[in-house]
Amino acid sequence: MRGISVFVGFVAIIVAVVPATVIIRGDGERPNDVSWVPVIIAAVVAVVGFVVCRVLRFAASRRFVDVSLQRGQYQPYRSPAFPFTLVAWVLIVVAGSTAFASFNVSERAKGPSAEDPFRSHTFTDWLPALVILAGVVTVGAASYYSWDFRRRHEIPVLEAHGVATFVEPPRQLSKTEAAKLRTWMWLRGTTIEGLFLAGALLPRLLPGADRPSEQEAELGLAMLVGGPGAISFTLLLIMFVLAPTRRSAWDALRQRSSLLAIGVGTVGAILDSNGQEITGGLTTLAALLFASVTCLNIMDRGAQPWLGLAFLMFSYLLGYLAAPDGHPSLPSGIAGWAVAVLALGYTTYQARSHWRAWYALVSPISMPR
């Protein structure tokens, strides 16, 4: 899991590099030179802040454990480990992305401005979405590291004094529990996509509004039906890249339902490319639906709760970016903001429920789940 956590942190920095590059480049003419003073300041602040956060986190966590031992009761969701870890990670991501972005701008300043893609409106339009994505990934990395800290420094002491018992998630689910998990994740992902779809299409069905085109309706239907399947396929590819999860990825891929979904989808793509658009489209849609319902068997084979949390995060981002008439910029109008906030609240609630369903700290007299 250490490799996965490092990968997540690296992704957070890489994602933040793009908006940092757009911000540093600015809207003026191509710079002749880049000031490295902000980079040095950010690096110094990050190093000092990181060390201070680690010291304060350890002290606050030790105080929290002492109070829990005195009271004989542990509140697992009030641990101070997360906020200190989050601040430390924000400093690291800001410093790392600023350094990479400054180097990027400096190198591109040496060439023709026409070859600088960061000067295009595409990257400017995507800036808010990339900032949000970088923030989400940073929170994910901080969540993992804070939990790793708690498992090493808080939970062993509490267990030794009989204040709390850590319930490990099961390594292998029964067929019934596995089907239940896949179904719940499919419904959660579909609900998130559905909220964004409704927010994009319903206002345009009002009298006097610009009606959705047939292409937009088809895109919305494909997103609603195949969104969870597309996300599962993306996560499956990531699991293949990471060595700790490669074995689980192979196990999920060789299941008959996964092979059937991928095979039918391939046939649909071939039919569509040969001019049979209707047949190919329906075949592909059926494959996407099947992949969505089964989640390509990754949910009950990958590491939980992390895989489920990643699934929910990807579902929100896909809905945010791919809703018909949606834009990668910030939501427009009251309806757009309302849908974005509502979907974020639902996603957060489901992520919290998923976490608590897999990891639990209970008192010795409580019944384990």
BELJOVEN-V745391 format. One record per run of one state. SS is the DSSP state (h for helix, s for strand, l for the rest). FROM is the first residue (numbers start at 0). LEN is the number of residues. If there is no record, write none. Layout:
ss=SS from=FROM len=LEN
ss=SS from=FROM len=LEN
This chain:
ss=l from=0 len=1
ss=h from=1 len=24
ss=l from=25 len=11
ss=h from=36 len=35
ss=l from=71 len=4
ss=h from=75 len=3
ss=l from=78 len=2
ss=h from=80 len=28
ss=l from=108 len=4
ss=h from=112 len=3
ss=l from=115 len=1
ss=h from=116 len=3
ss=l from=119 len=1
ss=h from=120 len=33
ss=l from=153 len=1
ss=h from=154 len=6
ss=l from=160 len=4
ss=s from=164 len=3
ss=l from=167 len=7
ss=h from=174 len=31
ss=l from=205 len=8
ss=h from=213 len=28
ss=l from=241 len=1
ss=h from=242 len=11
ss=l from=253 len=2
ss=h from=255 len=18
ss=l from=273 len=3
ss=h from=276 len=21
ss=l from=297 len=8
ss=h from=305 len=17
ss=l from=322 len=10
ss=h from=332 len=26
ss=l from=358 len=1
ss=s from=359 len=3
ss=l from=362 len=7
